[in-house]
Amino acid sequence: MPNCPECTAREKKKIQAKYEADVPEEDRSRDDLYKLFDEIDFPMKLDSATKHFICKRCGLYATREQVSDIKFKLNQREKTREDKQDDYLEWWQKSKKEKQEN
């Protein structure tokens, strides 16, 4: 059974905030943080009649594809200002011919 993506994302944010508050920056390790993330478990129940998964905690009702889409959206990183500046710089440095093709 898949884990509820919304409950898992909320719990990960809480754990990361607590980890960053409790552990000094020089002692932080991604491995330690990921071990804490591995303990998160919010299994969803399958409604066999409709082939939908239901989260008993938050009430999410979705198909397997919708659960996958939600996970993808939640795991996407938002573009920062630096990302946008890098994209613009990359575009600016292209030749005129390449720009006209796009």
N, CA, C and O of each residue as an XYZ file, in Angstrom:
408
protein
N       0.840     -1.183      0.000
C       0.000      0.000      0.000
C       0.890      1.253      0.000
O       1.890      1.306      0.716
N       0.527      2.243     -0.793
C       1.322      3.475     -0.800
C       1.068      4.299      0.457
O       0.031      4.176      1.108
N       2.043      5.136      0.775
C       1.876      6.084      1.873
C       1.153      7.314      1.346
O       1.270      7.649      0.167
N       0.409      7.985      2.210
C      -0.286      9.205      1.824
C       0.756     10.291      1.538
O       1.530     10.645      2.428
N       0.787     10.821      0.318
C       1.820     11.796     -0.019
C       1.668     13.117      0.727
O       2.667     13.748      1.073
N       0.444     13.539      0.976
C       0.231     14.815      1.662
C       0.631     14.732      3.131
O       1.310     15.623      3.643
N       0.217     13.673      3.805
C       0.587     13.499      5.218
C       2.098     13.321      5.356
O       2.709     13.858      6.281
N       2.693     12.571      4.441
C       4.128     12.332      4.475
C       4.894     13.634      4.276
O       5.871     13.890      4.980
N       4.461     14.462      3.323
C       5.140     15.734      3.063
C       5.056     16.661      4.273
O       6.041     17.303      4.637
N       3.871     16.731      4.900
C       3.716     17.569      6.095
C       4.632     17.095      7.217
O       5.276     17.898      7.891
N       4.682     15.776      7.406
C       5.501     15.210      8.481
C       6.994     15.442      8.202
O       7.760     15.717      9.126
N       7.402     15.334      6.944
C       8.808     15.578      6.582
C       9.206     17.010      6.899
O      10.306     17.252      7.395
N       8.311     17.975      6.613
C       8.597     19.376      6.917
C       8.769     19.580      8.419
O       9.669     20.300      8.851
N       7.909     18.948      9.211
C       8.007     19.065     10.664
C       9.317     18.473     11.175
O      10.005     19.077     11.999
N       9.653     17.283     10.676
C      10.876     16.605     11.112
C      12.104     17.418     10.718
O      13.036     17.554     11.511
N      12.113     17.958      9.498
C      13.267     18.738      9.044
C      13.418     20.015      9.867
O      14.535     20.386     10.226
N      12.318     20.689     10.167
C      12.383     21.905     10.975
C      12.912     21.591     12.370
O      13.746     22.327     12.898
N      12.434     20.507     12.968
C      12.902     20.112     14.302
C      14.374     19.721     14.267
O      15.137     20.077     15.165
N      14.774     18.986     13.226
C      16.168     18.553     13.076
C      17.094     19.767     12.938
O      18.154     19.815     13.563
N      16.693     20.744     12.123
C      17.508     21.935     11.931
C      17.578     22.783     13.191
O      18.587     23.446     13.434
N      16.519     22.771     13.999
C      16.514     23.534     15.250
C      17.355     22.853     16.325
O      17.994     23.529     17.132
N      17.358     21.513     16.341
C      18.042     20.771     17.399
C      19.516     20.503     17.126
O      20.316     20.443     18.060
N      19.885     20.342     15.862
C      21.251     19.932     15.523
C      22.007     21.131     14.942
O      21.520     21.780     14.017
N      23.199     21.428     15.482
C      24.000     22.524     14.921
C      24.348     22.244     13.458
O      24.455     21.087     13.051
N      24.521     23.301     12.677
C      24.711     23.156     11.228
C      25.926     22.311     10.877
O      25.882     21.548      9.912
N      26.998     22.427     11.630
C      28.208     21.666     11.302
C      28.059     20.166     11.592
O      28.830     19.361     11.070
N      27.080     19.783     12.416
C      26.868     18.366     12.750
C      25.766     17.708     11.913
O      25.496     16.518     12.075
N      25.137     18.465     11.031
C      24.026     17.923     10.249
C      24.524     16.974      9.168
O      25.583     17.170      8.572
N      23.723     15.942      8.940
C      24.037     14.969      7.908
C      22.751     14.583      7.189
O      21.724     14.342      7.824
N      22.813     14.528      5.873
C      21.635     14.131      5.096
C      21.214     12.707      5.450
O      20.024     12.393      5.487
N      22.200     11.851      5.707
C      21.882     10.459      6.045
C      21.052     10.375      7.324
O      20.097      9.601      7.401
N      21.418     11.171      8.322
C      20.651     11.179      9.573
C      19.218     11.658      9.329
O      18.260     11.105      9.868
N      19.100     12.692      8.510
C      17.777     13.233      8.210
C      16.942     12.207      7.445
O      15.759     12.032      7.736
N      17.547     11.531      6.473
C      16.814     10.524      5.697
C      16.424      9.324      6.557
O      15.394      8.698      6.306
N      17.227      8.998      7.563
C      16.847      7.917      8.482
C      15.583      8.302      9.244
O      14.712      7.466      9.486
N      15.492      9.581      9.621
C      14.279     10.049     10.301
C      13.082     10.000      9.358
O      11.969      9.681      9.777
N      13.313     10.319      8.073
C      12.235     10.277      7.085
C      11.749      8.848      6.862
O      10.567      8.633      6.594
N      12.643      7.873      6.970
C      12.269      6.473      6.741
C      11.264      5.963      7.770
O      10.543      5.000      7.508
N      11.214      6.599      8.931
C      10.303      6.165      9.984
C       8.858      6.612      9.732
O       7.940      6.148     10.408
N       8.658      7.500      8.776
C       7.317      8.009      8.467
C       6.509      6.922      7.763
O       6.969      6.327      6.788
N       5.305      6.671      8.265
C       4.471      5.630      7.673
C       2.999      6.003      7.831
O       2.445      5.957      8.929
N       2.382      6.372      6.715
C       0.955      6.675      6.675
C       0.308      5.858      5.564
O      -0.024      6.403      4.511
N       0.125      4.542      5.787
C      -0.437      3.716      4.709
C      -1.879      4.098      4.398
O      -2.646      4.496      5.274
N      -2.214      3.962      3.131
C      -3.569      4.254      2.678
C      -4.311      2.930      2.486
O      -3.705      1.914      2.146
N      -5.605      2.952      2.703
C      -6.445      1.765      2.512
C      -6.964      1.755      1.077
O      -7.221      2.810      0.498
N      -7.115      0.573      0.510
C      -7.627      0.427     -0.845
C      -9.120      0.127     -0.798
O      -9.556     -0.814     -0.135
N      -9.891      0.934     -1.505
C     -11.318      0.657     -1.689
C     -11.414     -0.191     -2.952
O     -11.326      0.336     -4.061
N     -11.593     -1.498     -2.793
C     -11.540     -2.414     -3.933
C     -12.672     -2.190     -4.923
O     -12.520     -2.514     -6.100
N     -13.784     -1.654     -4.490
C     -14.913     -1.427     -5.392
C     -14.609     -0.323     -6.406
O     -14.988     -0.429     -7.572
N     -13.933      0.723     -5.968
C     -13.654      1.860     -6.858
C     -12.192      1.950     -7.269
O     -11.838      2.799     -8.087
N     -11.336      1.092     -6.720
C      -9.889      1.103     -7.002
C      -9.243      2.439     -6.619
O      -8.323      2.909     -7.288
N      -9.733      3.037     -5.546
C      -9.171      4.283     -5.033
C      -8.515      4.007     -3.685
O      -8.920      3.104     -2.953
N      -7.498      4.799     -3.372
C      -6.845      4.722     -2.070
C      -7.403      5.824     -1.185
O      -7.695      6.928     -1.643
N      -7.545      5.494      0.102
C      -8.115      6.434      1.060
C      -7.160      6.578      2.238
O      -6.714      5.586      2.814
N      -6.851      7.833      2.590
C      -6.029      8.092      3.776
C      -6.964      8.321      4.954
O      -7.821      9.204      4.916
N      -6.795      7.526      5.993
C      -7.673      7.643      7.169
C      -7.327      8.891      7.986
O      -8.139      9.347      8.791
N      -6.129      9.442      7.784
C      -5.703     10.597      8.569
C      -6.236     11.916      7.986
O      -6.833     12.722      8.700
N      -6.012     12.123      6.672
C      -6.402     13.406      6.077
C      -7.607     13.300      5.156
O      -8.180     14.321      4.774
N      -8.005     12.078      4.790
C      -9.181     11.896      3.954
C      -8.904     11.945      2.464
O      -9.845     12.005      1.672
N      -7.645     11.922      2.057
C      -7.324     11.927      0.629
C      -7.933     10.695     -0.036
O      -7.815      9.582      0.476
N      -8.584     10.903     -1.176
C      -9.257      9.839     -1.913
C      -8.777      9.943     -3.351
O      -9.177     10.855     -4.076
N      -7.912      9.006     -3.774
C      -7.298      9.139     -5.087
C      -6.948      7.785     -5.682
O      -6.778      6.796     -4.969
N      -6.844      7.765     -7.015
C      -6.387      6.570     -7.707
C      -4.872      6.465     -7.570
O      -4.220      7.392     -7.091
N      -4.324      5.345     -7.989
C      -2.868      5.153     -7.925
C      -2.144      6.230     -8.740
O      -1.110      6.742     -8.309
N      -2.680      6.575     -9.911
C      -2.071      7.592    -10.762
C      -2.120      8.964    -10.092
O      -1.154      9.725    -10.155
N      -3.236      9.274     -9.457
C      -3.363     10.562     -8.779
C      -2.404     10.654     -7.594
O      -1.828     11.712     -7.344
N      -2.233      9.558     -6.870
C      -1.278      9.528     -5.756
C       0.126      9.782     -6.292
O       0.898     10.537     -5.700
N       0.453      9.149     -7.416
C       1.756      9.340     -8.037
C       1.952     10.791     -8.467
O       3.024     11.357     -8.253
N       0.936     11.398     -9.067
C       1.015     12.799     -9.493
C       1.205     13.736     -8.302
O       1.986     14.685     -8.374
N       0.501     13.474     -7.222
C       0.624     14.303     -6.019
C       2.041     14.201     -5.461
O       2.631     15.214     -5.083
N       2.588     12.993     -5.405
C       3.962     12.813     -4.932
C       4.938     13.599     -5.796
O       5.837     14.266     -5.283
N       4.754     13.515     -7.115
C       5.637     14.229     -8.039
C       5.584     15.730     -7.792
O       6.625     16.383     -7.718
N       4.377     16.284     -7.664
C       4.223     17.726     -7.450
C       4.826     18.169     -6.124
O       5.438     19.233     -6.043
N       4.654     17.359     -5.089
C       5.183     17.719     -3.782
C       6.710     17.636     -3.735
O       7.348     18.357     -2.968
N       7.292     16.764     -4.549
C       8.742     16.600     -4.549
C       9.457     17.559     -5.482
O      10.684     17.647     -5.452
N       8.710     18.281     -6.312
C       9.337     19.251     -7.197
C       9.837     20.430     -6.380
O       9.183     20.897     -5.447
N      11.003     20.888     -6.761
C      11.582     22.048     -6.085
C      11.132     23.292     -6.826
O      11.162     23.333     -8.056
N      10.718     24.302     -6.086
C      10.303     25.546     -6.721
C      11.533     26.272     -7.256
O      12.612     26.223     -6.665
N      11.344     26.945     -8.390
C      12.458     27.692     -8.971
C      12.771     28.901     -8.097
O      11.885     29.671     -7.726
N      14.037     29.043     -7.785
C      14.465     30.195     -6.994
C      14.867     31.316     -7.932
O      14.917     31.132     -9.148
N      15.145     32.451     -7.378
C      15.568     33.601     -8.178
C      16.874     33.290     -8.907
O      17.060     33.691    -10.055
N      17.775     32.573     -8.235
C      19.049     32.212     -8.849
C      18.840     31.280    -10.041
O      19.532     31.403    -11.052
N      17.898     30.357     -9.930
C      17.594     29.458    -11.050
C      17.119     30.255    -12.266
O      17.535     29.993    -13.394
N      16.248     31.226    -12.020
C      15.735     32.044    -13.110
C      16.856     32.875    -13.734
O      16.909     33.037    -14.953
N      17.754     33.402    -12.891
C      18.875     34.179    -13.408
C      19.816     33.306    -14.228
O      20.337     33.745    -15.253
N      20.036     32.075    -13.784
C      20.883     31.148    -14.536
C      20.254     30.811    -15.881
O      20.951     30.734    -16.893
N      18.944     30.610    -15.896
C      18.246     30.327    -17.151
C      18.371     31.501    -18.119
O      18.601     31.307    -19.313
N      18.220     32.717    -17.598
C      18.332     33.906    -18.445
C      19.751     34.047    -18.982
O      19.939     34.350    -20.160
N      20.743     33.832    -18.136
C      22.139     33.933    -18.565
C      22.439     32.902    -19.651
O      23.113     33.202    -20.637
N      21.942     31.710    -19.462
C      22.133     30.654    -20.460
C      21.494     31.055    -21.791
O      22.084     30.864    -22.854
N      20.281     31.612    -21.721
C      19.599     32.062    -22.930
C      20.386     33.188    -23.597
O      20.541     33.195    -24.818
N      20.879     34.131    -22.812
C      21.591     35.294    -23.331
C      22.873     34.876    -24.054
O      23.262     35.493    -25.045
N      23.511     33.848    -23.563
C      24.780     33.419    -24.133
C      24.623     32.547    -25.373
O      25.610     32.252    -26.046
N      23.404     32.133    -25.684
C      23.164     31.349    -26.899
C      23.379     32.235    -28.119
O      23.293     33.460    -28.038
N      23.654     31.611    -29.221
C      23.776     32.371    -30.459
C      22.390     32.800    -30.935
O      21.372     32.252    -30.512
N      22.374     33.783    -31.815
C      21.107     34.305    -32.321
C      20.317     33.232    -33.058
O      19.088     33.197    -32.981
N      21.022     32.356    -33.772
C      20.378     31.293    -34.524
C      19.652     30.334    -33.588
O      18.519     29.938    -33.865
N      20.297     29.954    -32.474
C      19.675     29.040    -31.497
C      18.438     29.654    -30.872
O      17.447     28.966    -30.627
N      18.501     30.969    -30.614
C      17.354     31.656    -30.019
C      16.150     31.653    -30.956
O      15.012     31.504    -30.511
N      16.402     31.818    -32.246
C      15.314     31.862    -33.210
C      14.679     30.493    -33.407
O      13.500     30.402    -33.752
N      15.442     29.430    -33.192
C      14.904     28.084    -33.324
C      13.917     27.777    -32.209
O      12.958     27.038    -32.429
N      14.127     28.324    -31.021
C      13.258     28.041    -29.882
C      12.141     28.981    -29.895
O      11.277     28.927    -29.020
